[in-house]
């Protein structure tokens, strides 16, 4: 039989980068590095609140709102662009994660062709009242060492 080693969306397990302690109850801010599975050489860093059990018992759900997260993406070396969506709707890039934050946080990549830039948008999966916050990061490809596996798009 065929043994195809196929993993959904690449091996995009987030790598823990750091935890910054916020207060005495054990709340902290977690920072994770996540690689774009279709764009080699681009890494996104995501920061989000990681609530302690004490705080969960005492407080409401403010810290659990994934839209209070931040994202920044950058080229970490030569960039190789695989099969990416070219339409304005973009595509969600981290669908399956071991990290709990990605169960409630969506990161979508959009290619801005006129400006030759990859745009990454982080937002909550379900917008609830007052949680329409978002975080945006751009990775300009102009001047970078970029290879298009399927040929560069015509302008």
Residue, then its C-alpha position, 0 to 999 in steps of 0.5 A: x500500500x501507499x504510505x504517504x506521510x501527510x500531516x494536516x497543514x504541515x508540522x505546525x506545532x507552536x514552539x514556546x518562546x517565553x512566559x512573562x509573569x504578570x501577577x502573584x496569582x500565576x497569570x502570565x503572557x505566553x509567547x509562541x513562535x509559529x511557522x507559516x506551513x505554506x511560506x517557508x522562512x516566515x515565522x509569526x510570534x503570537x502573545x496571549x494571556x495564560x490565566x492561572x487557576x486562582x484567577x479563573x476561580x476569582x475573575x470573569x472571562x476577560x483574560x480568556x478573550x483570544x482577541x486580546x492577543x497580539x501577532x507579529x510576523x517576519x521573514x527569518x531568512x530566505x522565503x519560499x512561497x508554496x501553494x497560497x491562496x491569492x484571493x482577497x479572502x486569504x486562508x486560515x493558516x493554523x487550523x490544528x495546534x496543540x496550543x489551546x489559543x488556536x482553538x479560539x484564535x484564527x490567523x489568516x494570511x492574505x497576499x496583497x499583490x499590488x504591494x507584494x506583501x503577505x498580511x497576517x490577521x489574528x482575530x477571535x474565531x467567534x466574534x462576541x459582543x465587544x470582542x471585535x479586536x484584531x491584530x495585524x502584521x505585514x511581511x513585505x516581500x520586496x527586496x527579500x530573497x523570495x522564491x515562488x514554487x509555482x512561479x511569481x504571480x503576474x502583476 
